[in-house]
Amino acid sequence: MTKLQVRAFLYQIGCFAILFTSFRYLVQEYTPLTGFYISLAAFVIGTVLSPKFQAVKTKDGEKLFMKWIFVKGIKEIN
């Protein structure tokens, strides 16, 4: 794995972890779900809402890109 692929993986895990933790708390506090279903709901919401990062080799070298449902199109990360 290249340096940018590792960075993309860490960004992906970090964003998911933040969203999962936040939504797990919100689901636990504001819904009647209990047990395993709290984590399952937070997992699904976190997976859908977290941004996707990918390292791509271009003719200018390897670059890091992000796609997110709240941002139109694909953005290059410097």
Helices and strands as residue ranges (DSSP letters): H 3-30, H 36-49, E 52-58, E 61-68, E 71-77
